[in-house]
Amino acid sequence: MHAAVVFLAAVIIGLVMGGLMFLHDQSVPAAVVTGLVAAGGSVPVLHKLIG
């Protein structure tokens, strides 16, 4: 259950960051990369905060 909450929160963070980057640059590749980096970078932090 803990892992599911962490990954769900990371996906939401990645989607928000990717969406904001797309609105800023109008570039799909930049938005995808930003979303993936934000989601991947937030997993360890969320694991410590939620855990």
Backbone as CSV, one residue per row, in Angstrom:
resi,resn,N_x,N_y,N_z,CA_x,CA_y,CA_z,C_x,C_y,C_z
1,MET,0.821,-1.186,0.000,0.000,0.000,0.000,0.877,1.267,0.000
2,HIS,1.957,1.229,0.766,2.854,2.368,0.844,3.457,2.680,-0.521
3,ALA,3.889,1.654,-1.231,4.499,1.866,-2.548,3.494,2.438,-3.537
4,ALA,2.250,1.990,-3.452,1.224,2.492,-4.362,0.974,3.984,-4.143
5,VAL,0.959,4.419,-2.899,0.752,5.838,-2.600,1.925,6.665,-3.102
6,VAL,3.127,6.166,-2.903,4.324,6.885,-3.358,4.324,7.003,-4.876
7,PHE,4.056,5.914,-5.575,4.077,5.957,-7.039,2.933,6.789,-7.600
8,LEU,1.764,6.749,-6.971,0.650,7.575,-7.430,0.981,9.060,-7.263
9,ALA,1.545,9.421,-6.143,1.937,10.812,-5.927,3.018,11.228,-6.923
10,ALA,3.959,10.343,-7.215,5.017,10.657,-8.173,4.448,10.843,-9.577
11,VAL,3.481,10.030,-9.945,2.853,10.169,-11.261,2.110,11.497,-11.354
12,ILE,1.413,11.868,-10.308,0.691,13.140,-10.321,1.672,14.305,-10.439
13,ILE,2.763,14.250,-9.693,3.781,15.304,-9.777,4.365,15.362,-11.188
14,GLY,4.648,14.213,-11.768,5.192,14.173,-13.128,4.224,14.738,-14.157
15,LEU,2.944,14.417,-14.022,1.945,14.939,-14.955,1.805,16.458,-14.833
16,VAL,1.797,16.942,-13.616,1.672,18.392,-13.413,2.886,19.114,-13.980
17,MET,4.073,18.619,-13.672,5.281,19.277,-14.161,5.376,19.204,-15.691
18,GLY,5.025,18.059,-16.254,5.025,17.936,-17.713,4.014,18.858,-18.364
19,GLY,2.842,18.956,-17.766,1.815,19.855,-18.296,2.236,21.313,-18.240
20,LEU,2.841,21.692,-17.134,3.319,23.074,-17.026,4.430,23.367,-18.022
21,MET,5.312,22.402,-18.235,6.381,22.610,-19.215,5.811,22.706,-20.623
22,PHE,4.784,21.901,-20.922,4.174,21.981,-22.246,3.507,23.334,-22.456
23,LEU,2.826,23.828,-21.427,2.191,25.136,-21.556,3.217,26.253,-21.723
24,HIS,4.387,26.060,-21.148,5.423,27.090,-21.228,6.142,27.069,-22.571
25,ASP,6.572,25.886,-23.027,7.407,25.782,-24.234,6.668,25.305,-25.471
26,GLN,5.485,24.743,-25.325,4.747,24.146,-26.445,5.579,23.059,-27.141
27,SER,6.342,22.317,-26.348,7.198,21.267,-26.876,6.873,19.956,-26.159
28,VAL,6.401,18.984,-26.925,6.036,17.695,-26.335,7.253,16.956,-25.797
29,PRO,8.370,16.859,-26.541,9.526,16.143,-25.982,10.049,16.757,-24.682
30,ALA,10.086,18.065,-24.605,10.549,18.714,-23.374,9.588,18.428,-22.227
31,ALA,8.302,18.403,-22.522,7.308,18.124,-21.486,7.421,16.691,-20.988
32,VAL,7.657,15.754,-21.882,7.788,14.344,-21.488,9.032,14.143,-20.629
33,VAL,10.139,14.721,-21.059,11.377,14.584,-20.293,11.232,15.216,-18.918
34,THR,10.636,16.388,-18.866,10.430,17.060,-17.584,9.541,16.238,-16.668
35,GLY,8.479,15.676,-17.211,7.584,14.844,-16.412,8.259,13.604,-15.873
36,LEU,9.054,12.957,-16.701,9.759,11.751,-16.258,10.809,12.066,-15.197
37,VAL,11.543,13.153,-15.398,12.568,13.535,-14.426,11.925,13.933,-13.100
38,ALA,10.830,14.673,-13.170,10.155,15.096,-11.943,9.575,13.897,-11.202
39,ALA,8.975,12.971,-11.927,8.405,11.788,-11.280,9.508,10.916,-10.689
40,GLY,10.568,10.706,-11.442,11.666,9.876,-10.946,12.396,10.498,-9.768
41,GLY,12.553,11.797,-9.807,13.241,12.473,-8.720,12.414,12.588,-7.454
42,SER,11.109,12.520,-7.594,10.259,12.679,-6.416,10.026,11.369,-5.665
43,VAL,10.304,10.239,-6.283,10.059,8.950,-5.621,10.873,8.796,-4.336
44,PRO,12.192,9.029,-4.336,12.935,8.864,-3.074,12.487,9.853,-1.987
45,VAL,12.192,11.068,-2.395,11.759,12.082,-1.424,10.413,11.703,-0.835
46,LEU,9.481,11.286,-1.688,8.166,10.886,-1.201,8.255,9.639,-0.307
47,HIS,9.166,8.744,-0.658,9.328,7.537,0.151,9.747,7.899,1.580
48,LYS,10.626,8.891,1.696,11.057,9.326,3.032,9.959,10.096,3.760
49,LEU,9.221,10.948,3.016,8.191,11.765,3.653,6.972,10.963,4.076
50,ILE,6.539,10.051,3.218,5.321,9.289,3.505,5.636,8.123,4.411
51,GLY,6.818,7.546,4.279,7.161,6.354,4.997,7.428,6.604,6.438
